[in-house]
Amino acid sequence: MIQQLWARLTDRLDPFLFAIVTAIAALGLLVLFSASYETSSRVLSQAQKVVVAVAIMIFIANLSPQFIARFVVPLYIIGIVLLLGVAVGGEVVKGGRRWLKIPGVGNIQPSEIMKIALPLILAWYFEKHEGTLSWRHYLVAALLVVVPFGLVYRQPDLGTALLIGASGFFVLYLAGLDWRFILVGTILAAMAFAAAWHFDWLHDYQKDRVLNFISPELDVQDAGWHTIQAAIAIGSGGLFGKGWLNGTQTHLEFLPEKHTDFIFAVYGEEFGLLGGIVLVVLYLLFIGRCFLIAANASTLFGRLMAGSMTLMFFTYAFVNMGMVTGMLPVVGVPLPFMSFGGTALMTLFIAVGILMSVQSHRKLVNS
């Protein structure tokens, strides 16, 4: 009976996606062990989170997109309420008010919920008005994006706010937003950034990240430290790497945030260029499969939902690797399925479950 139940639950899984995400997660645990000075407590904690996240992914994969659509509005409202709760009485960590303590649950990061809730409600909204779309619908959708973006930006968490804004933009773009609106929006965003810089609406640390992205040597001991040490770690790995557990930048405490945002630097130092290529290929195969699922979705809701999740995965990986290698400013973006953390990991596996749901129920909808 247990075997039959397991077979029924896993029947909705996409074998290709499942194999790749578990492989990347396993690599993450391997590197985390080294980044944690070969102590098992943090690795075991992350392994438990992976198991729970996979269980949630399997559950989501067995839900139909039509069933998921029933809960997108309540999920969005709950996410907004939680963000308001953070603004009023959130936990302050490292100068930012980003966490909310819920009795019986612990600390959660509501901004992670919005990375799923926002594209879902936008996909639901556009399907609801499919065939009658006008500029007014895009304006309403833009307002749905602006509200969580503003709440997260005020925490302050510019990196996550930009990711939330990007997840919303992806749906707008996939829903057919005219390129002229995109061009105007880009110009307005650039003007807004210039105004924020000129009138000191940005925090000092945010300005420092931009300046040190341009010239890390301006502040070697502080703001530029992350970028410089990550570059040293990756560069010292060479072609084949120093070997697992042999990363000197990691074990001599030069590399900051090595188990979270900068875990790719640990990986690059120990496994080298060839190891980095293997990881990039895994991500490309994963994203390629996700795009294929989105393209073959049976409904507009499924296409928009799967497409936005796919672009979210790409953005996560591209931004994280970009900031670690010095191609982008440092922002708080984890490496998908590898960085230590619970809420972000759950969000990513839920997104994978949604993609599997779209794929597994495609034939049912077509028939």
C-alpha positions as CSV (number, residue, x, y, z in Angstrom):
1,M,0.0,0.0,0.0
2,I,2.8,2.4,0.9
3,Q,4.5,1.6,-2.4
4,Q,1.3,2.3,-4.3
5,L,0.9,5.6,-2.5
6,W,4.5,6.6,-3.2
7,A,4.1,5.6,-6.9
8,R,1.0,7.7,-7.1
9,L,2.6,10.7,-5.6
10,T,5.8,10.5,-7.6
11,D,3.9,9.9,-10.9
12,R,3.5,13.6,-11.3
13,L,7.2,14.4,-10.9
14,D,9.3,15.4,-13.9
15,P,12.2,12.9,-13.7
16,F,14.6,15.3,-15.5
17,L,13.9,18.3,-13.3
18,F,13.9,16.1,-10.2
19,A,17.3,14.6,-11.1
20,I,18.9,18.0,-11.7
21,V,17.6,19.8,-8.6
22,T,18.6,16.9,-6.3
23,A,22.0,16.9,-7.9
24,I,22.5,20.6,-7.4
25,A,21.2,20.3,-3.8
26,A,23.6,17.4,-3.1
27,L,26.5,19.6,-4.4
28,G,25.3,22.3,-2.1
29,L,25.4,20.1,0.9
30,L,28.9,18.9,-0.1
31,V,30.2,22.5,-0.4
32,L,28.3,23.6,2.7
33,F,30.2,21.0,4.7
34,S,33.5,22.6,3.7
35,A,32.2,26.1,4.2
36,S,31.1,25.1,7.7
37,Y,34.6,24.0,8.7
38,E,33.7,20.3,8.4
39,T,31.1,20.4,11.1
40,S,27.9,18.5,10.5
41,S,25.3,20.5,12.4
42,R,24.7,23.1,9.7
43,V,24.8,20.5,7.0
44,L,22.2,18.3,8.8
45,S,20.0,21.3,9.4
46,Q,20.1,22.1,5.6
47,A,19.6,18.4,4.7
48,Q,16.4,18.4,6.8
49,K,15.2,21.5,5.1
50,V,15.9,19.9,1.7
51,V,13.8,16.9,2.6
52,V,10.9,19.0,3.8
53,A,11.2,21.2,0.6
54,V,11.2,18.1,-1.6
55,A,8.1,16.8,0.2
56,I,6.3,20.1,-0.4
57,M,7.4,20.1,-4.0
58,I,5.9,16.6,-4.5
59,F,2.7,17.8,-2.9
60,I,2.5,20.9,-5.2
61,A,3.3,18.8,-8.2
62,N,0.2,16.7,-7.5
63,L,-2.1,19.7,-7.5
64,S,-3.6,20.8,-10.8
65,P,-3.0,24.4,-12.0
66,Q,-6.7,25.0,-11.8
67,F,-6.7,24.0,-8.1
68,I,-3.6,26.2,-7.5
69,A,-5.4,29.1,-9.1
70,R,-8.1,29.1,-6.4
71,F,-5.6,30.1,-3.8
72,V,-3.5,32.8,-5.5
73,V,-5.6,35.8,-4.3
74,P,-5.6,34.7,-0.6
75,L,-1.9,33.9,-0.9
76,Y,-1.1,37.4,-2.3
77,I,-3.3,39.0,0.4
78,I,-1.6,37.0,3.1
79,G,1.8,38.0,1.7
80,I,0.9,41.7,1.8
81,V,-0.4,41.3,5.4
82,L,2.8,39.6,6.5
83,L,4.9,42.3,4.9
84,L,2.9,44.9,6.8
85,G,3.5,42.9,9.9
86,V,7.2,43.0,9.2
87,A,7.0,46.8,8.8
88,V,5.2,47.1,12.2
89,G,7.0,44.5,14.4
90,G,9.5,42.6,12.4
91,E,12.8,41.2,13.7
92,V,15.8,43.4,13.0
93,V,18.7,41.4,11.7
94,K,21.9,43.1,10.5
95,G,20.2,46.5,10.3
96,G,17.3,45.3,8.3
97,R,13.7,44.6,9.4
98,R,13.0,41.6,7.2
99,W,11.9,38.7,9.4
100,L,8.6,38.1,11.2
101,K,8.4,35.8,14.2
102,I,5.2,33.6,14.2
103,P,4.4,31.6,17.3
104,G,4.8,27.9,16.7
105,V,6.5,28.5,13.3
106,G,9.5,30.6,14.1
107,N,11.0,33.4,12.0
108,I,9.9,33.6,8.4
109,Q,10.8,36.0,5.6
110,P,7.5,37.2,4.0
111,S,9.4,38.7,1.0
112,E,10.2,35.2,-0.1
113,I,6.5,34.4,-0.2
114,M,5.9,37.3,-2.5
115,K,8.3,35.9,-5.1
116,I,5.8,33.1,-5.6
117,A,2.5,34.9,-4.8
118,L,3.1,37.9,-7.1
119,P,3.7,36.0,-10.4
120,L,0.8,33.6,-9.5
121,I,-1.7,36.4,-9.0
122,L,-0.5,38.2,-12.2
123,A,-0.8,35.0,-14.2
124,W,-4.3,34.4,-12.8
125,Y,-5.3,38.0,-13.5
126,F,-4.2,38.0,-17.1
127,E,-5.9,34.7,-17.8
128,K,-9.1,36.0,-16.3
129,H,-9.0,38.9,-18.8
130,E,-7.6,36.9,-21.7
131,G,-9.0,38.2,-25.0
132,T,-10.0,41.6,-23.5
133,L,-6.6,42.9,-22.4
134,S,-6.0,46.7,-22.6
135,W,-3.6,49.1,-21.1
136,R,-5.8,49.4,-18.0
137,H,-5.2,45.7,-17.2
138,Y,-1.5,46.3,-17.4
139,L,-1.8,49.3,-15.1
140,V,-3.7,47.2,-12.5
141,A,-1.0,44.5,-12.8
142,A,1.7,47.2,-12.3
143,L,0.0,48.3,-9.1
144,L,0.0,44.7,-7.9
145,V,3.8,44.7,-8.4
146,V,4.5,48.2,-6.9
147,V,2.8,47.4,-3.5
148,P,5.1,44.5,-2.4
149,F,8.1,46.1,-4.1
150,G,7.7,49.2,-2.0
151,L,7.1,47.3,1.2
152,V,10.2,45.2,0.7
153,Y,12.3,48.2,-0.4
154,R,11.5,49.9,2.9
155,Q,12.8,47.0,5.1
156,P,15.4,47.9,3.6
157,D,16.1,45.0,1.2
158,L,16.8,46.5,-2.3
159,G,18.1,43.2,-3.7
160,T,15.0,41.2,-2.8
161,A,12.7,44.1,-3.9
162,L,14.4,44.1,-7.3
163,L,13.8,40.3,-7.6
164,I,10.2,40.7,-6.7
165,G,9.8,43.5,-9.2
166,A,11.6,41.3,-11.8
167,S,9.2,38.4,-11.1
168,G,6.3,40.7,-11.7
169,F,7.8,42.2,-14.9
170,F,8.4,38.7,-16.3
171,V,4.7,38.0,-16.2
172,L,3.9,41.4,-17.8
173,Y,6.4,40.8,-20.5
174,L,5.1,37.2,-21.2
175,A,1.6,38.5,-21.2
176,G,2.4,40.7,-24.2
177,L,3.4,44.1,-22.7
178,D,4.2,46.4,-25.6
179,W,7.9,47.1,-26.0
180,R,7.2,50.9,-26.0
181,F,5.9,50.6,-22.4
182,I,9.0,48.6,-21.5
183,L,11.2,51.3,-23.0
184,V,9.4,54.1,-21.2
185,G,9.5,52.0,-18.0
186,T,13.2,51.5,-18.3
187,I,13.8,55.2,-18.8
188,L,11.6,56.1,-15.8
189,A,13.4,53.5,-13.7
190,A,16.8,55.0,-14.7
191,M,15.5,58.5,-13.8
192,A,14.1,57.2,-10.5
193,F,17.5,55.6,-9.6
194,A,19.3,58.9,-10.5
195,A,16.9,60.8,-8.4
196,A,17.2,58.4,-5.5
197,W,21.0,58.8,-5.7
198,H,20.9,62.5,-5.9
199,F,18.4,63.1,-3.1
200,D,20.0,60.4,-0.8
201,W,17.0,58.1,-0.9
202,L,19.4,55.2,-1.1
203,H,21.1,54.0,2.1
204,D,24.8,54.5,2.4
205,Y,25.6,50.8,2.1
206,Q,23.5,50.6,-1.1
207,K,25.6,53.4,-2.6
208,D,28.8,51.7,-1.4
209,R,27.8,48.5,-3.2
210,V,27.4,50.4,-6.5
211,L,30.6,52.3,-6.1
212,N,32.6,49.3,-5.1
213,F,31.2,47.3,-8.0
214,I,32.8,49.9,-10.3
215,S,36.0,50.1,-8.3
216,P,36.4,47.5,-5.5
217,E,39.8,48.9,-4.5
218,L,38.1,52.1,-3.2
219,D,37.3,50.3,0.1
220,V,39.4,47.1,0.3
221,Q,38.8,46.6,4.0
222,D,35.0,47.1,4.0
223,A,32.6,47.4,1.2
224,G,34.9,46.0,-1.4
225,W,36.1,43.1,0.7
226,H,33.4,40.7,-0.5
227,T,34.1,41.2,-4.2
228,I,37.9,41.1,-3.8
229,Q,38.0,38.0,-1.6
230,A,35.5,36.1,-3.8
231,A,37.6,36.9,-6.9
232,I,40.7,35.7,-5.1
233,A,39.0,32.5,-4.1
234,I,37.6,31.7,-7.6
235,G,40.9,32.7,-9.3
236,S,43.0,30.6,-6.9
237,G,41.0,27.5,-7.8
238,G,42.5,27.4,-11.3
239,L,41.4,24.8,-13.8
240,F,40.8,21.8,-11.5
241,G,40.4,23.5,-8.0
242,K,42.3,23.0,-4.8
243,G,40.2,20.0,-3.9
244,W,37.2,19.4,-1.6
245,L,37.9,20.8,1.9
246,N,41.2,22.4,0.8
247,G,40.0,26.0,0.1
248,T,42.3,28.4,1.9
249,Q,40.2,31.5,1.4
250,T,37.3,29.6,3.0
251,H,39.0,28.0,5.9
252,L,41.2,30.9,6.8
253,E,38.2,33.2,7.3
254,F,38.9,35.5,4.4
255,L,35.7,34.8,2.5
256,P,32.6,36.4,4.0
257,E,29.0,34.9,3.9
258,K,30.6,31.7,2.5
259,H,27.7,29.4,3.4
260,T,25.0,31.7,1.9
261,D,25.4,34.3,-0.8
262,F,29.0,33.5,-1.6
263,I,28.9,29.7,-1.6
264,F,29.7,29.8,-5.3
265,A,33.2,31.2,-4.4
266,V,33.8,28.3,-2.1
267,Y,32.7,25.9,-4.9
268,G,35.0,27.7,-7.5
269,E,38.0,27.6,-5.2
270,E,37.7,23.9,-4.4
271,F,36.4,22.5,-7.8
272,G,38.0,25.0,-10.2
273,L,36.9,26.2,-13.6
274,L,35.9,22.7,-14.7
275,G,33.6,22.3,-11.7
276,G,32.1,25.7,-12.4
277,I,31.4,24.7,-15.9
278,V,29.6,21.5,-14.7
279,L,27.4,23.6,-12.3
280,V,26.6,26.1,-15.0
281,V,25.6,23.3,-17.4
282,L,23.4,21.8,-14.8
283,Y,21.6,25.2,-14.4
284,L,21.3,25.6,-18.1
285,L,19.8,22.1,-18.5
286,F,17.4,22.8,-15.7
287,I,16.3,26.2,-17.1
288,G,16.0,24.8,-20.6
289,R,13.7,22.1,-19.4
290,C,11.6,24.7,-17.5
291,F,11.3,26.8,-20.7
292,L,10.1,23.7,-22.6
293,I,7.4,23.1,-20.0
294,A,6.3,26.7,-20.1
295,A,6.1,26.6,-23.9
296,N,4.0,23.4,-23.9
297,A,1.6,24.6,-21.2
298,S,-2.1,24.2,-22.1
299,T,-3.4,27.4,-20.7
300,L,-2.4,31.0,-20.5
301,F,-2.3,30.7,-16.7
302,G,0.1,27.7,-16.9
303,R,2.3,29.5,-19.5
304,L,2.6,32.7,-17.6
305,M,3.1,30.9,-14.3
306,A,5.8,28.5,-15.6
307,G,7.5,31.1,-17.7
308,S,7.9,33.5,-14.8
309,M,9.2,30.8,-12.5
310,T,11.7,29.8,-15.1
311,L,13.0,33.4,-15.6
312,M,13.1,33.7,-11.8
313,F,15.5,30.7,-11.6
314,F,17.6,32.2,-14.3
315,T,17.7,35.6,-12.5
316,Y,18.7,34.0,-9.2
317,A,21.6,32.0,-10.7
318,F,22.7,34.8,-13.0
319,V,22.7,37.5,-10.4
320,N,24.4,35.4,-7.7
321,M,27.2,34.2,-10.0
322,G,27.5,37.7,-11.4
323,M,28.0,39.3,-8.0
324,V,30.4,36.6,-6.8
325,T,32.5,37.0,-9.9
326,G,32.4,40.8,-9.8
327,M,30.3,41.3,-12.9
328,L,27.3,42.7,-10.8
329,P,27.0,44.7,-7.6
330,V,26.7,42.7,-4.4
331,V,23.1,42.0,-3.5
332,G,21.5,39.5,-1.1
333,V,20.6,36.8,-3.7
334,P,21.2,33.1,-2.8
335,L,22.5,30.5,-5.3
336,P,19.5,28.3,-6.2
337,F,19.3,25.0,-4.3
338,M,22.9,25.5,-2.9
339,S,23.0,28.4,-0.5
340,F,22.2,27.7,3.1
341,G,18.7,28.9,4.2
342,G,15.2,27.7,4.7
343,T,12.6,30.2,3.4
344,A,14.4,30.8,0.0
345,L,14.9,27.0,-0.4
346,M,11.2,26.3,0.2
347,T,10.3,29.0,-2.3
348,L,12.5,27.5,-5.0
349,F,11.2,24.0,-4.5
350,I,7.6,25.2,-4.5
351,A,8.3,26.9,-7.9
352,V,9.7,23.6,-9.2
353,G,6.6,21.8,-7.9
354,I,4.4,24.4,-9.8
355,L,6.4,23.7,-13.0
356,M,5.9,19.9,-12.5
357,S,2.2,20.5,-12.0
358,V,1.9,22.4,-15.3
359,Q,3.8,19.6,-17.1
360,S,2.0,16.7,-15.5
361,H,-1.5,18.1,-16.0
362,R,-0.9,19.3,-19.6
363,K,-2.3,16.2,-21.2
364,L,-5.3,16.2,-18.9
365,V,-6.2,19.7,-20.0
366,N,-5.7,19.0,-23.7
367,S,-8.0,16.0,-23.6
